[in-house]
Amino acid sequence: EDLQAPNPPSAGHAVAGATVVVNLSASNETVGKDTYRKSLIAATSARLLCGYVYASAGDGESTQDLVFSGHHMIAENGSVLAEAARFENETIFSELDIHKICHERRRMSTFVPENTETCVRIGFTLEKEETKLTRTFAQMPFVPSDETLKKERCEQILSIQAQGLKKRYEHTGAKTAVIGVSGGLDSTLALLVTARAFDLLGKDRNDILAVTMPCFGTTDRTYQNACQLTKKLGATLKEVDIREAVTIHFRDIEQDPSVHDVTYENSQARQRTLVLMNLANKIGGLVIGTGDMSELALGWATYNGDHMSMYGVNCSVPKMLVRHLVRYYADTCGE
């Protein structure tokens, strides 16, 4: 009874180095027990950072007192990869990524390997062959395919973002927020989260300063997006045209404005950050960062430019999830 034991044998095996735990079980069926059993297996594989192969007695083992269903499962680090239909005596199979399990164990500071003399190690060999994958991998792992679950996830993420920002304001005593709004998705999400945080704080949304900073290449569509969004949310809109400042900067560093290289692009981003930081100092506010996790991971940001902020609300949100969060807000915010 490995799953029900307060000090299960699998725990000792895992810390001694076992990456796959096989549990030959005889778990009888009662109403609702299948859900409980599945949660135990998933949680155990996550806690022990292992592959967990669970094979239960089938209906041929049923007696006059107990009924068995053959509820087999294969789990890996919290995810159930394969599950047998109950009362079918079905054979299931899947693949376990042992290299990933070992990597997770090295990464997880709470997983401390131990040398135990009570374990019996038996050597074996397997013929090495190419593994044909039968398990599937989500195209967008951060975005649930189930619409109900996706809505719940979006609401949770928005709440986590807003609560984190709310705590930061309570801790710093800052009065206002300064956000560079471009009309794009990232700055839209940051502005929505800031509005929600200000609601939680009981602060007036007028104290959110949304700054649009048109320059070379700014389109009317994104500019209008930024203006309309700010107006709808009840924030304060400020326009700072940075074309002249960037042009003077190009002159100072002898940059040809017709050469659209990395200097051309980054000069604009750094000028925008300069404006935001100084405005925040002027009005006692925090610059709310708009960059998302994908941009930070890939280096798709300007060093000393838009990668800087005083609090980045999107820093743990991957790019593919940003549009779903904005869509969810649009679908649920009424007017």
TINU-471856 format. One record per residue (C-alpha): residue number from 0; residue in one letter; z, x, y. Coordinates in pm, 1 decimal. Layout:
REC  seq  type        up      east     north
REC  NUM     a         Z         X         Y
...
END
This chain:
REC  seq  type        up      east     north
REC    0     e       0.0       0.0       0.0
REC    1     d    -106.8     264.8     248.5
REC    2     l    -182.0      22.2     533.4
REC    3     q     150.9    -162.5     517.3
REC    4     a     376.7     140.7     466.0
REC    5     p     585.9     249.1     766.9
REC    6     n     515.6     613.7     676.1
REC    7     p     179.9     590.4     500.1
REC    8     p      57.0     865.5     265.6
REC    9     s    -271.1     879.7     458.7
REC   10     a     -89.0    1019.0     763.2
REC   11     g      30.7    1321.4     568.1
REC   12     h    -314.4    1376.7     421.5
REC   13     a    -480.6    1353.1     764.0
REC   14     v    -255.2    1607.2     936.1
REC   15     a    -305.1    1834.7     634.0
REC   16     g    -678.6    1826.6     701.3
REC   17     a    -826.0    1527.9     515.7
REC   18     t   -1112.6    1377.8     715.9
REC   19     v   -1187.5    1091.3     474.6
REC   20     v    -914.9     869.9     330.2
REC   21     v    -997.6     649.1      31.5
REC   22     n    -764.0     357.7     -36.0
REC   23     l    -790.9     178.9    -371.0
REC   24     s    -604.4    -139.5    -294.1
REC   25     a    -512.8    -471.9    -448.6
REC   26     s    -462.9    -689.0    -144.9
REC   27     n    -442.1   -1058.1    -231.6
REC   28     e    -591.8   -1327.8     -11.5
REC   29     t    -401.5   -1567.0     210.1
REC   30     v    -533.1   -1761.6     508.3
REC   31     g    -603.3   -1527.8     799.5
REC   32     k    -518.1   -1210.1     608.2
REC   33     d    -876.4   -1079.0     621.3
REC   34     t    -861.5   -1048.1    1001.1
REC   35     y    -524.5    -875.6     984.2
REC   36     r    -650.2    -640.1     711.6
REC   37     k    -957.7    -546.7     912.8
REC   38     s    -750.3    -471.1    1222.8
REC   39     l    -517.1    -249.2    1018.6
REC   40     i    -806.2     -48.7     874.1
REC   41     a    -975.2      -3.0    1212.0
REC   42     a    -646.5      97.6    1376.9
REC   43     t    -553.2     338.8    1098.6
REC   44     s    -889.6     515.5    1112.8
REC   45     a    -849.4     545.2    1491.2
REC   46     r    -490.6     669.7    1479.3
REC   47     l    -565.3     928.1    1209.5
REC   48     l    -910.3    1016.8    1349.4
REC   49     c   -1067.2     984.6    1008.4
REC   50     g   -1313.9     801.2     792.0
REC   51     y   -1132.8     526.6     599.6
REC   52     v   -1288.9     386.4     282.8
REC   53     y   -1108.2      75.5     163.0
REC   54     a   -1189.9     -74.2    -177.9
REC   55     s    -999.1    -386.8    -275.0
REC   56     a    -966.3    -570.5    -605.5
REC   57     g   -1233.8    -834.6    -660.8
REC   58     d   -1226.0   -1191.0    -783.2
REC   59     g   -1235.6   -1075.9   -1145.7
REC   60     e    -881.9    -949.1   -1091.4
REC   61     s    -752.9   -1285.5    -974.3
REC   62     t    -458.8   -1423.7   -1171.4
REC   63     q    -275.5   -1753.5   -1197.1
REC   64     d     -52.8   -1633.7    -913.5
REC   65     l    -286.2   -1438.8    -680.9
REC   66     v    -646.4   -1444.4    -563.6
REC   67     f    -841.7   -1126.7    -477.1
REC   68     s   -1165.8   -1123.8    -279.7
REC   69     g   -1315.9    -775.4    -298.1
REC   70     h   -1285.4    -730.7      77.2
REC   71     h   -1419.7    -373.6     101.8
REC   72     m   -1457.3    -185.9     431.4
REC   73     i   -1569.7     150.1     565.2
REC   74     a   -1432.0     253.7     903.6
REC   75     e   -1464.6     558.1    1126.5
REC   76     n   -1231.7     638.1    1414.3
REC   77     g   -1163.3     275.6    1506.4
REC   78     s   -1503.3     125.7    1424.9
REC   79     v   -1573.2     -75.8    1109.4
REC   80     l   -1915.0      46.9     991.8
REC   81     a   -1956.4    -174.1     685.4
REC   82     e   -1772.7    -475.4     548.6
REC   83     a   -1824.6    -663.2     223.1
REC   84     a   -1852.8   -1038.4     208.8
REC   85     r   -1539.5   -1177.0      49.6
REC   86     f   -1553.1   -1327.9    -300.2
REC   87     e   -1895.8   -1169.6    -362.9
REC   88     n   -1790.9    -847.3    -544.7
REC   89     e   -2037.6    -674.3    -315.7
REC   90     t   -2113.9    -300.8    -298.6
REC   91     i   -2121.9    -155.2      52.7
REC   92     f   -2219.6     186.5     187.2
REC   93     s   -2244.7     370.7     516.5
REC   94     e   -2244.4     722.3     660.0
REC   95     l   -1946.4     902.9     811.1
REC   96     d   -1993.3    1169.6    1076.8
REC   97     i   -1746.6    1435.4     963.1
REC   98     h   -1848.7    1677.4    1237.7
REC   99     k   -1769.5    1414.0    1499.5
REC  100     i   -1429.6    1346.6    1340.9
REC  101     c   -1343.9    1718.1    1346.5
REC  102     h   -1457.4    1740.2    1708.2
REC  103     e   -1240.9    1443.7    1808.3
REC  104     r    -939.4    1600.2    1638.4
REC  105     r    -984.7    1922.7    1835.3
REC  106     r   -1021.6    1723.1    2155.5
REC  107     m    -720.3    1495.4    2099.5
REC  108     s    -403.1    1669.6    2214.1
REC  109     t    -177.9    1429.8    2018.8
REC  110     f    -336.9    1518.9    1684.4
REC  111     v    -137.1    1818.4    1559.4
REC  112     p    -246.8    1958.5    1219.0
REC  113     e      26.3    2064.1     980.1
REC  114     n      34.1    2283.9     675.2
REC  115     t     201.6    2097.5     393.3
REC  116     e     275.7    2239.6      52.1
REC  117     t     304.9    1895.8    -106.5
REC  118     c     -71.9    1835.1     -95.9
REC  119     v    -276.3    1914.8    -403.0
REC  120     r    -616.4    2055.6    -308.8
REC  121     i    -893.7    2011.9    -563.5
REC  122     g   -1222.5    2187.0    -500.8
REC  123     f   -1555.1    2014.0    -559.9
REC  124     t   -1921.0    2062.1    -479.5
REC  125     l   -2195.1    1820.6    -377.9
REC  126     e   -2567.0    1868.9    -377.7
REC  127     k   -2677.2    1898.3     -16.8
REC  128     e   -2949.4    1656.5      81.7
REC  129     e   -3079.9    1486.6     391.4
REC  130     t   -2872.7    1183.0     484.0
REC  131     k   -3072.0     867.5     540.4
REC  132     l   -2897.6     668.7     809.9
REC  133     t   -2825.2     302.8     744.6
REC  134     r   -2573.2     251.9    1023.9
REC  135     t   -2694.6     149.2    1366.1
REC  136     f   -2605.2     282.6    1707.9
REC  137     a   -2591.6      67.1    2019.4
REC  138     q   -2867.4     139.7    2269.7
REC  139     m   -2614.8      81.8    2548.7
REC  140     p   -2271.1     162.7    2401.6
REC  141     f   -2083.1      74.4    2722.0
REC  142     v   -2245.9    -269.1    2753.3
REC  143     p   -2153.3    -525.3    2483.8
REC  144     s   -2448.7    -726.4    2354.2
REC  145     d   -2231.8   -1039.2    2320.4
REC  146     e   -2244.5   -1222.7    2654.8
REC  147     t   -1887.7   -1354.9    2636.5
REC  148     l   -1749.8   -1012.0    2553.1
REC  149     k   -1964.4    -855.1    2826.1
REC  150     k   -1819.3   -1089.8    3087.8
REC  151     e   -1465.5   -1011.9    2972.1
REC  152     r   -1540.5    -639.0    2983.5
REC  153     c   -1687.2    -663.2    3333.8
REC  154     e   -1383.6    -852.5    3461.9
REC  155     q   -1150.4    -593.4    3308.7
REC  156     i   -1340.4    -302.3    3461.2
REC  157     l   -1349.6    -456.2    3808.2
REC  158     s    -976.1    -525.6    3784.7
REC  159     i    -899.7    -169.8    3672.9
REC  160     q   -1107.7     -26.7    3957.0
REC  161     a    -943.7    -252.0    4216.7
REC  162     q    -590.2    -195.2    4087.7
REC  163     g    -638.7     182.3    4097.6
REC  164     l    -758.1     168.2    4457.7
REC  165     k    -478.7     -72.1    4551.0
REC  166     k    -218.7     173.7    4418.8
REC  167     r    -382.0     456.2    4614.4
REC  168     y    -352.3     260.1    4939.6
REC  169     e      10.6     174.8    4870.2
REC  170     h      83.0     542.6    4802.9
REC  171     t    -100.0     691.1    5103.1
REC  172     g     -33.7     421.5    5360.4
REC  173     a    -396.6     439.1    5473.8
REC  174     k    -499.6     149.5    5695.8
REC  175     t    -875.7     123.7    5650.5
REC  176     a   -1160.8     203.1    5412.2
REC  177     v   -1486.7     376.6    5499.4
REC  178     i   -1786.6     334.1    5268.6
REC  179     g   -2140.6     455.5    5307.3
REC  180     v   -2356.9     159.3    5205.6
REC  181     s   -2718.3     227.4    5119.6
REC  182     g   -2818.1    -108.8    4974.5
REC  183     g   -2824.5      44.6    4626.6
REC  184     l   -2619.2     -54.5    4323.3
REC  185     d   -2353.4     217.1    4334.1
REC  186     s   -2247.5     157.9    4694.4
REC  187     t   -2267.2    -218.4    4633.5
REC  188     l   -2018.5    -189.6    4346.0
REC  189     a   -1787.6      34.1    4550.2
REC  190     l   -1788.1    -216.9    4836.5
REC  191     l   -1718.5    -509.0    4600.2
REC  192     v   -1427.3    -322.8    4440.5
REC  193     t   -1283.4    -228.8    4780.2
REC  194     a   -1300.4    -592.2    4893.4
REC  195     r   -1114.0    -697.3    4580.3
REC  196     a    -850.7    -427.4    4633.0
REC  197     f    -797.6    -537.7    4993.7
REC  198     d    -750.0    -895.5    4871.8
REC  199     l    -482.8    -772.9    4628.4
REC  200     l    -312.2    -585.4    4912.9
REC  201     g    -330.0    -886.8    5143.6
REC  202     k    -528.8    -677.8    5392.6
REC  203     d    -804.5    -812.9    5616.3
REC  204     r   -1153.3    -726.2    5494.0
REC  205     n   -1241.5    -647.9    5855.9
REC  206     d   -1058.0    -320.3    5796.1
REC  207     i   -1333.6    -215.1    5556.0
REC  208     l   -1589.1     -16.1    5756.0
REC  209     a   -1928.2     -25.1    5586.4
REC  210     v   -2148.9     244.2    5737.0
REC  211     t   -2525.5     242.0    5703.7
REC  212     m   -2691.0     570.9    5798.1
REC  213     p   -3069.2     536.8    5809.2
REC  214     c   -3277.9     850.7    5801.6
REC  215     f   -3614.2     969.9    5670.5
REC  216     g   -3725.9     747.9    5383.6
REC  217     t   -3482.6     461.3    5438.9
REC  218     t   -3660.6     136.3    5350.5
REC  219     d   -3612.9    -194.0    5528.0
REC  220     r   -3524.5    -364.0    5197.4
REC  221     t   -3225.3    -140.9    5121.0
REC  222     y   -3115.3    -151.4    5485.2
REC  223     q   -3120.8    -533.1    5487.0
REC  224     n   -2935.9    -538.6    5153.2
REC  225     a   -2655.2    -329.7    5301.5
REC  226     c   -2630.6    -546.0    5614.6
REC  227     q   -2632.5    -879.9    5429.7
REC  228     l   -2378.8    -766.5    5170.5
REC  229     t   -2138.0    -640.7    5436.0
REC  230     k   -2168.6    -966.5    5630.9
REC  231     k   -2112.0   -1182.4    5321.1
REC  232     l   -1799.5    -989.8    5225.0
REC  233     g   -1652.5   -1009.3    5575.7
REC  234     a   -1639.0    -631.8    5622.7
REC  235     t   -1722.6    -446.4    5944.4
REC  236     l   -2072.5    -300.3    5967.6
REC  237     k   -2150.2      16.4    6162.9
REC  238     e   -2491.6     178.8    6191.3
REC  239     v   -2518.4     552.0    6253.7
REC  240     d   -2877.4     671.8    6273.9
REC  241     i   -2867.6    1032.9    6155.1
REC  242     r   -3234.9    1120.3    6212.8
REC  243     e   -3169.7    1310.2    6536.7
REC  244     a   -2870.7    1499.9    6396.0
REC  245     v   -3063.4    1603.4    6084.7
REC  246     t   -3365.5    1702.7    6293.8
REC  247     i   -3146.0    1927.8    6510.6
REC  248     h   -2993.5    2074.6    6195.5
REC  249     f   -3342.7    2148.6    6058.8
REC  250     r   -3419.6    2328.4    6383.1
REC  251     d   -3099.9    2531.5    6362.8
REC  252     i   -3163.0    2650.7    6005.5
REC  253     e   -3542.3    2676.1    6055.2
REC  254     q   -3624.4    2412.9    5794.9
REC  255     d   -3975.8    2270.4    5809.7
REC  256     p   -3933.8    1886.8    5809.7
REC  257     s   -4266.3    1848.7    5629.9
REC  258     v   -4134.8    2042.3    5327.7
REC  259     h   -3951.4    1782.7    5114.5
REC  260     d   -3749.5    2026.9    4904.1
REC  261     v   -3385.5    2034.9    4798.2
REC  262     t   -3275.2    2150.1    5145.2
REC  263     y   -3456.7    1853.5    5301.4
REC  264     e   -3279.7    1608.7    5068.8
REC  265     n   -2933.9    1765.8    5068.4
REC  266     s   -2916.1    1804.5    5446.3
REC  267     q   -2930.4    1425.9    5478.8
REC  268     a   -2661.2    1370.7    5214.2
REC  269     r   -2429.5    1626.5    5374.5
REC  270     q   -2479.0    1474.7    5719.2
REC  271     r   -2384.1    1133.0    5581.9
REC  272     t   -2066.8    1273.3    5425.9
REC  273     l   -1978.3    1443.8    5755.4
REC  274     v   -2008.0    1110.6    5937.8
REC  275     l   -1798.9     924.1    5679.4
REC  276     m   -1519.6    1181.6    5666.7
REC  277     n   -1482.9    1202.9    6042.2
REC  278     l   -1492.9     825.1    6087.1
REC  279     a   -1215.7     796.6    5825.2
REC  280     n   -1006.9    1052.3    6016.2
REC  281     k   -1069.1     863.2    6337.5
REC  282     i    -950.3     524.3    6211.3
REC  283     g    -685.8     633.9    5958.5
REC  284     g    -884.4     544.4    5649.6
REC  285     l    -999.3     668.7    5312.0
REC  286     v   -1361.7     747.2    5228.1
REC  287     i   -1437.8     543.8    4916.9
REC  288     g   -1676.6     735.6    4690.3
REC  289     t   -1978.8     558.6    4546.9
REC  290     g   -2099.9     813.2    4287.3
REC  291     d   -2088.7     699.4    3923.9
REC  292     m   -1997.5     886.2    3604.9
REC  293     s   -2358.8     948.5    3498.3
REC  294     e   -2443.5    1112.5    3829.7
REC  295     l   -2137.3    1334.9    3812.3
REC  296     a   -2205.0    1429.4    3447.9
REC  297     l   -2568.6    1516.6    3516.1
REC  298     g   -2509.9    1685.5    3849.9
REC  299     w   -2722.1    1418.6    4021.9
REC  300     a   -2531.6    1450.7    4347.1
REC  301     t   -2521.0    1682.7    4647.3
REC  302     y   -2247.6    1946.0    4636.8
REC  303     n   -2036.0    1909.6    4949.9
REC  304     g   -2224.8    1586.6    5007.4
REC  305     d   -2210.2    1251.8    4829.1
REC  306     h   -2011.7    1399.2    4538.8
REC  307     m   -1714.7    1418.2    4777.5
REC  308     s   -1480.5    1135.9    4870.0
REC  309     m   -1111.5    1060.2    4913.2
REC  310     y   -1112.7     814.0    4622.9
REC  311     g   -1405.0     753.1    4386.2
REC  312     v   -1386.5     404.2    4240.1
REC  313     n   -1699.5     445.0    4023.9
REC  314     c   -1619.9     787.6    3878.8
REC  315     s   -1552.5     646.4    3527.9
REC  316     v   -1836.2     391.9    3525.2
REC  317     p   -2167.0     498.7    3363.4
REC  318     k   -2486.6     414.5    3548.9
REC  319     m   -2608.5     167.2    3286.0
REC  320     l   -2294.2     -38.6    3335.0
REC  321     v   -2308.8     -50.9    3716.0
REC  322     r   -2590.3    -306.7    3730.6
REC  323     h   -2410.5    -534.3    3482.0
REC  324     l   -2091.4    -523.8    3689.6
REC  325     v   -2282.0    -614.1    4004.7
REC  326     r   -2468.8    -891.0    3820.8
REC  327     y   -2141.7   -1029.9    3683.5
REC  328     y   -1989.6   -1035.6    4032.3
REC  329     a   -2298.7   -1207.9    4171.0
REC  330     d   -2285.6   -1472.0    3898.2
REC  331     t   -1915.7   -1548.1    3944.3
REC  332     c   -1842.1   -1503.4    4316.7
REC  333     g   -1970.9   -1842.3    4432.4
REC  334     e   -2105.2   -1806.8    4786.4
END
